[in-house]
Amino acid sequence: MFEHKPQPAWAAVEDFLTVTVVHPDEALERAVQSAVDAGMPAIEVAPNAGKLLKLLVQLSGARRVLEIGTLAGFSTIWMAEGLPDDGKLVTCEYLTKHADVARSNVDAAGLGHKVEIRVGAALDSLAALQAEDQEPFDFVFIDADKENNTSYLDWAVRLGRPGTTVVLDNAIWEGAVLDPSMDQVNAPGIIGALELMGNHPQLDATVIQTVGSKGWDGFALARVL
């Protein structure tokens, strides 16, 4: 696995912001601990990033959210908390083990009625959603295997509508966007997605660099035109 290199000061500031401003609730803390207990990789979004997702869901007025990459449900819970009570979040998770942990966490948070977890290859799940002719999604969060980022981004546009918000996580990857030899598995997919965002006729986008417990990274934010 590619090694991210957070600096102690970055993590300390993140901890300060989490305690002082973000205030994750007990359900969110449980989700993080459950991932540790299950031996899952500690690759969930940072608490301040999770809170940003919740606020973006609320600010965009989203009622339907699509998440690609569930893990233990940490970001799922944040976004579901931002939805109205009759809102819907569909999240795609490749591994049954991860999906089971996430379902337990979502249910414990009292959000089970809002969240549907689809297990299997995300590209298959996304094609199934299109075949079901569901309503468009208002908000899409992409945080899964980077090799398929361009395909996920394409699906975000196809399953969205004009005005849909799209967030792509891990857009900097320790600067590997400038030197893909740093991670020949993940970097090409990240670069391809950023190039697609910058040239897609239906997307207007920007990218924000971040530092914190996840190292030097960032996220791309786009609006479907």
C-alpha positions, 0 to 999 in steps of 0.5 A: 500500500502507498505510504502517506507521510503526515507531519506531527504538526499537521495531525496535531492541528487536525486533532485540535480542529476536531475537538474545537470545531468538528465535534464528531458524535459517538456513532462516528467515533464508533465507526472509526473504532470498528474499522480498527477492530475489524483490521480494516485499513485506516483510510477513512476521511479525516473528521474535518473532511467528513464534516465538510461532506455533511455540510456540502450535502446540506448546502447543496440541498441534496436529497439523494446521495451516491457514495462510491467506497463505503469502508466502515461507513464513516463518511456514509454516516456524515453524509446521511446525517446531512440528509433530510429524514426522507433522504436516500444514500446509496453506497457501493462497497466491494467487500462483504466484510466491510459492508457488514461492518458499515451496516452495523455502524449505520444502523447504530447511528439510527440512519439505517432507513436512509442508507442502502449498501450495495455489495460488489464491484462498484462499476456493476452496481452503478450500471445496475442503478442506471438500469433501474432508472432511478431518480438522479443523484444530487450529490456524489462522493468518490473514494474507492480504487483509484484505477477506476476513477475516470469511470466513476467520474463518468458514472457520476455525470450519467447518474446525476443531473445539472447541478449535481455536486461531485466530490473526488477524494485523494486528488493530490496523493503526496504530490504523485499527480506530478510524479506518477512513478511514486505510485504506479498503481493509483497515480495514473487513475488520479491524474486521469480523473483530474484531466477528465474533470478539467476537460469534461464539457459537463463539469466545472471543477476545482481542486483543494490541497490539504494536509493532516493525518492522511498526509499531503492530499486533497479533493476535487469539487465539481458541479455537473452542468 
